[in-house]
Structure formats: structure tokens, C-alpha cells
């Protein structure tokens, strides 16, 4: 993916203040507006500076973008690291005035597209929701000129342990809250929250913290904070919805002859029957051993045949005997292509 240097696009330094960003954008927007500039590249340049302004004028996006830029080296293909945006608190608002999805590059969409669009993920418990419109619950109590409206919703992605979902837990999380200071420079604040992780929550679901978003207007209540859950890598399992997957090493004779083996599950060790003549990658299901819910997920055990090394005379003799005695050619199906 091509890296976009938004600071170069606007012709400003990385230390530019919010006012300097605004001034540079207005100047270039007038210069390259397609209605005023008929050069063939004016429209693409206008979109480029609009995208740059959308990121650099927003403290949350700018802070996340600056963090990513620390790992970029000119001339290299750019691949954002996994979970690069974890812990950043974003405001739940649509893009700048008049912006359309087609105005943004692949780089922008990959990094900010999800945050840019109104949130439409499933809230824990199966309910659906989106980022609420301005005021969320509409305008309220507009008496004698008084203006009341609910504050904006915020959202953030957090990493939790898979065990937190299996057992439920209480965790303390710290979010990074970027904002422009009185001098116009970007500064990073932190806030710490106590969060209850519901038992059985799945990756991609959201936890709603009421009244932890932006302050309301007038007597309007604060917005909510939605935490999208992602799982940290686990040494044994990976999740797909409410199902879990475990790669289980087995010996060639266990796969060929079958038998019982001990298998770790989140609920404890169980005995698993390996069918005879099992092949590499075969999936065996342990029903109800996945993440808990009304209908618990399953645990799929994926067989990985591990070959013992021929690192001594006895082992080499056994392999030589197998080569002589067994009529086995794993490439026989390729014969016509060899």
C-alpha cells in the first residue's frame, strides 16, 4: 500500500498548529478547486489536500497517523501493524462537510474508513446500533431560548485476553485522548476506566459505557462510549465468532492408527478420540467447548502431524524400513504433471 504524506500534501511541518493546518488547507483548496482551476490534475490534487486536511485537522486521526508514520521508511511498501489503532478514543462523527467515500484514497480507507463511517456493529447482547445523530435523542427542553442536546458518542478499540471472554472479568483500561492544546499543538491525554467484560463477548462486538462520551449541550446528557473488543493472540486458541480453533500436534502413528489423546480446552483437559487414518488438517469438533453464550460455540481441533527427526541411527533405520516396506507416494496425484 502506498503511504500518504499528509504534511507534504499541505506543505506544512509535522509540528504545525491547528491554525497553520487550517490556513494551508484553505489556501490550497482555493488554488486547486476544480471550479477555479482547469488543470487536468486539479481535481485529484483537490481531493488529496481535502483528505490530508480531514486527518490533520482532527486530533484523534492526526495522533494515530503520527504514530503510524514513525514506522514508515521512504521507498518502502507501507503495511500498518496489527491493532495499530488500539486504545485511541475517536469521536463518533461523520467526515468533513461534503466528503464522499470516493474522495478518499485506499490508504485513508484502510486506516480510517471504519472510524469515518457511522458505527454499525452489534452491541453485546445482539442489539444493533449506530453512532447517533447530533443530539442522539433529538433536541430537548428548548424553552425560553435554552438549547439542550445529547453529547456525541465516542468509540475506541480495545484488546482483551480470550480468557476474559470465556470467564467474564473486570478490567481497568487506559485510553489515549488526543486534543489540540491552547497553543494549537497536538497533545495526548489519558483517561482510565473500569470496564466489565461480559462473559461470552465475541471479537468485533462492542461494550457500551453510558455517559462516557462527549459532554452534552445545555442540560443534555453526555454521549456514550462504545468499546470494540479485539482479542490478544492466545498461545493455544484463536476465535472465529463464538467458535475456537486449536492446532493439535499428533504423531504419525496416532494419526494412522487412531487412539485417545489429551486435549486442553478452556474448561479443562479432555480425552479426544483420533480416528484411524486421519490426515493433516483434519478438524474434529468438541461441541459446546467454545465461547459461552445461549448457544455455546464449539472447539475445533485441527490435527497437525508432527514428524520425529531422524537424528540417530535407530530413527534413521525406522525411516529406511518404512521407505522400503510401505507402498506410499504422496505425489502420485501429480504424476500427469511431472
C-alpha positions in Angstrom: 0.0 0.0 0.0 1.3 3.5 -0.9 2.0 5.7 2.1 0.4 9.2 2.0 2.4 12.0 3.5 -0.3 14.4 4.5 2.1 17.0 5.8 3.8 17.3 2.5 0.4 17.4 0.7 -0.5 20.6 2.7 3.1 21.9 2.7 3.4 22.2 6.5 5.8 20.9 9.1 4.9 18.0 11.4 4.9 20.4 14.3 2.2 22.6 12.6 -0.5 24.0 14.8 -4.2 23.6 14.2 -4.4 27.2 12.8 -1.5 26.5 10.5 -3.2 23.4 9.1 -6.4 25.3 8.6 -4.7 28.2 6.8 -2.7 25.9 4.5 -5.8 23.9 3.6 -7.8 27.0 2.7 -5.1 28.4 0.6 -4.6 25.2 -1.4 -8.3 24.5 -1.6 -8.9 27.8 -3.4 -5.9 27.2 -5.7 -7.0 23.7 -6.8 -10.8 23.9 -6.6 -12.0 22.3 -9.9 -14.4 25.2 -10.5 -11.5 27.7 -10.4 -8.6 25.6 -11.7 -9.0 23.8 -15.1 -5.6 21.9 -15.0 -6.1 18.2 -15.6 -4.7 17.3 -12.2 -6.6 19.9 -10.2 -9.4 17.7 -9.1 -7.1 14.9 -7.9 -5.0 17.4 -6.1 -8.1 19.0 -4.5 -9.1 15.6 -3.2 -5.6 14.9 -1.9 -5.5 18.1 0.1 -9.0 17.5 1.4 -8.0 14.1 2.6 -4.9 15.5 4.3 -6.9 18.2 6.0 -9.5 15.6 7.2 -6.8 13.8 9.0 -4.5 16.6 10.2 -7.3 18.8 11.4 -8.8 16.0 13.6 -6.7 15.4 16.8 -7.6 11.8 17.1 -6.8 10.9 13.5 -3.7 13.0 13.5 -2.3 11.4 16.6 -2.9 7.9 15.2 -1.4 8.9 11.9 1.7 10.3 13.5 2.2 7.1 15.4 2.0 5.1 12.2 4.4 7.4 10.5 7.1 6.6 13.0 7.4 3.1 11.4 7.5 4.2 7.8 10.7 4.5 5.7 10.6 6.3 2.4 10.5 4.0 -0.6 9.1 1.0 1.3 5.7 -0.5 0.9 3.5 0.5 3.8 1.7 -2.1 5.9 0.1 -0.8 9.1 1.0 -3.1 12.0 -1.9 -5.2 13.6 -4.0 -3.3 16.1 -2.3 -0.1 15.3 -5.3 2.0 16.5 -5.9 0.2 19.7 -6.6 2.5 22.6 -7.3 5.7 20.7 -10.6 7.3 21.5 -12.4 8.6 18.4 -15.4 10.9 18.2 -18.4 9.2 16.5 -18.9 11.7 13.8 -19.1 11.6 10.0 -16.4 13.1 7.8 -16.0 16.7 6.9 -18.6 18.6 5.0 -19.5 17.1 1.6 -16.9 14.3 1.8 -17.8 11.1 0.0 -16.2 7.7 0.2 -14.8 8.0 -3.3 -12.9 11.2 -2.3 -10.6 9.2 -0.1 -7.6 7.0 -1.1 -7.1 3.3 -0.3 -4.6 4.4 2.3 -7.2 6.5 4.1 -9.9 3.8 3.8 -7.7 1.1 5.2 -6.7 3.3 8.2 -9.7 5.4 9.0 -12.6 4.1 6.9 -14.1 2.2 9.8 -13.8 5.2 12.2 -15.0 7.5 9.5 -18.3 5.7 8.9 -21.1 5.7 11.4 -20.7 2.7 13.7 -23.0 -0.2 12.8 -21.5 -3.1 14.7 -23.5 -5.3 17.0 -23.7 -4.2 20.7 -23.1 -7.0 23.2 -26.4 -8.8 23.7 -27.3 -9.0 20.0 -28.7 -5.4 19.7 -27.8 -3.3 16.8 -26.8 0.4 17.0 -25.1 3.1 15.1 -23.4 6.4 16.0 -26.2 8.6 17.0 -27.1 11.7 15.0 -26.4 15.1 16.5 -28.1 15.1 19.9 -28.8 11.4 19.7 -32.2 11.8 21.3 -33.1 14.9 19.4 -33.2 18.4 20.8 -34.7 18.7 24.3 -36.0 21.3 26.6 -35.8 24.2 24.2 -37.7 26.6 26.4 -37.0 30.4 26.6 -34.1 30.1 24.2 -32.5 27.2 26.1 -30.6 24.7 23.9 -30.2 21.1 25.1 -28.8 18.2 23.2 -27.1 14.9 24.0 -23.3 14.8 23.5 -21.5 12.9 20.8 -20.8 9.3 21.1 -17.2 8.2 21.2 -15.7 4.9 20.2 -12.4 3.0 20.7 -10.9 -0.4 20.0 -9.5 -2.4 23.0 -7.5 -5.6 23.3 -8.6 -8.2 25.9 -7.5 -11.7 26.8 -9.5 -14.5 25.3 -9.9 -15.8 28.9 -11.7 -12.6 29.8 -14.5 -13.6 27.3 -14.6 -17.2 28.5 -14.9 -16.3 32.2 -16.1 -12.7 32.2 -14.0 -10.2 34.1 -13.5 -6.7 35.3 -10.6 -4.8 33.8 -9.1 -1.3 34.0 -8.3 0.2 30.6 -6.5 3.4 29.7 -7.5 5.3 26.5 -5.4 7.8 24.6 -7.4 11.1 24.1 -5.7 13.4 21.6 -6.7 17.1 21.5 -5.3 20.4 20.4 -4.0 22.5 23.3 -4.5 26.2 23.8 -1.4 26.9 21.7 -2.8 24.8 18.8 -0.3 22.0 19.2 -1.4 18.4 19.4 -1.2 16.9 22.9 -2.1 13.4 24.2 -4.1 12.9 27.4 -5.0 9.6 29.0 -8.1 8.5 30.9 -8.6 5.3 32.9 -11.9 3.5 33.1 -13.1 0.4 34.9 -14.8 -2.0 32.4 -16.8 -5.1 33.0 -16.1 -7.7 30.2 -19.3 -9.7 29.7 -18.9 -13.4 29.6 -19.0 -14.8 26.1 -18.4 -11.5 24.3 -17.1 -12.1 20.8 -14.4 -10.3 18.8 -15.9 -7.3 17.0 -18.8 -6.8 19.5 -19.0 -3.6 21.4 -19.3 -2.7 25.1 -21.4 0.4 25.8 -20.3 2.7 28.6 -23.2 5.1 29.2 -22.4 8.8 29.5 -18.7 8.3 28.9 -18.7 10.1 25.6 -18.6 13.9 24.9 -20.4 16.3 27.3 -24.0 17.3 26.4 -25.1 20.7 25.4 -27.1 22.7 27.9 -28.9 20.2 30.1 -28.4 17.4 27.6 -26.7 14.2 28.9 -23.3 13.1 27.8 -22.9 10.8 24.9 -21.9 7.1 25.2 -18.5 5.4 24.7 -18.5 2.2 22.6 -15.5 -0.1 23.1 -15.0 -2.5 20.2 -13.4 -5.7 21.5 -10.4 -7.4 19.9 -8.6 -10.4 21.3 -4.9 -10.6 22.1 -3.1 -13.5 20.4 -3.5 -16.7 22.6 -0.8 -19.3 22.9 -3.3 -22.1 22.1 -6.6 -20.9 20.6 -7.9 -18.5 18.0 -11.5 -17.4 17.8 -14.0 -17.2 14.9 -17.2 -15.8 16.2 -18.1 -18.0 19.2 -16.1 -20.9 17.9 -12.5 -21.6 19.0 -9.8 -23.4 17.0 -6.8 -25.3 18.4 -3.9 -26.7 16.3 -3.1 -30.0 17.9 0.2 -31.8 17.2 -0.1 -35.5 16.8 2.4 -38.2 15.9 2.2 -40.1 12.6 1.2 -43.3 14.4 -1.6 -41.5 16.3 -2.9 -40.2 13.1 -2.6 -43.5 11.3 -3.7 -45.9 14.0 -6.1 -43.7 15.9 -6.4 -43.5 19.7 -7.1 -41.3 22.6 -5.1 -38.1 23.3 -5.3 -35.4 26.0 -6.6 -32.1 24.6 -6.6 -28.7 26.5 -9.8 -26.8 26.4 -10.7 -23.5 28.1 -12.8 -25.5 30.5 -10.1 -28.1 31.3 -8.3 -31.1 29.7 -10.5 -33.7 27.9 -9.9 -37.0 26.1 -10.3 -36.9 22.4 -10.6 -39.9 20.1 -8.4 -39.6 17.0 -10.0 -41.6 14.1 -7.7 -44.0 12.3 -6.2 -42.8 9.0 -6.6 -39.2 9.9 -4.9 -36.8 7.6 -3.1 -33.5 8.2 -5.5 -30.6 8.8 -8.5 -32.8 9.8 -10.9 -31.0 12.0 -12.5 -32.7 15.0 -15.3 -30.9 16.8 -15.8 -30.7 20.6 -19.4 -29.4 20.8 -20.1 -26.6 23.2 -16.4 -26.1 24.2 -16.1 -22.7 22.6 -17.1 -19.3 23.9 -20.1 -19.4 26.3 -23.4 -17.9 25.1 -27.1 -19.0 24.9 -25.8 -21.4 22.2 -22.2 -22.1 23.2 -19.6 -22.1 20.5 -17.6 -25.2 19.5 -14.0 -26.0 19.8 -12.5 -27.3 16.6 -9.3 -29.3 17.0 -7.2 -29.2 13.8 -4.7 -32.1 13.6 -1.1 -31.2 12.8 1.0 -34.3 12.1 4.5 -33.8 13.6 7.3 -35.9 12.2 10.0 -37.2 14.6 13.5 -36.2 13.4 15.9 -38.8 12.0 18.7 -37.6 14.4 20.0 -41.0 15.5 20.7 -44.5 14.0 17.6 -46.1 15.3 15.3 -43.3 13.9 17.1 -43.5 10.5 16.7 -47.2 10.3 12.9 -46.9 11.1 12.5 -44.4 8.3 14.5 -46.6 5.9 12.3 -49.6 6.8 9.2 -47.5 6.1 10.5 -46.3 2.8 11.1 -50.0 1.7 8.1 -51.6 3.2 5.3 -49.1 2.7 3.8 -48.5 -0.8 3.2 -44.8 -0.3 3.8 -41.9 -2.7 2.2 -38.6 -1.6 2.9 -37.2 -5.1 1.1 -39.9 -7.1 -1.7 -37.5 -8.0 0.8 -35.2 -9.7 2.2 -37.9 -12.0 0.5 -36.5 -15.1 2.1 -33.1 -14.5 5.6 -34.3 -13.9 
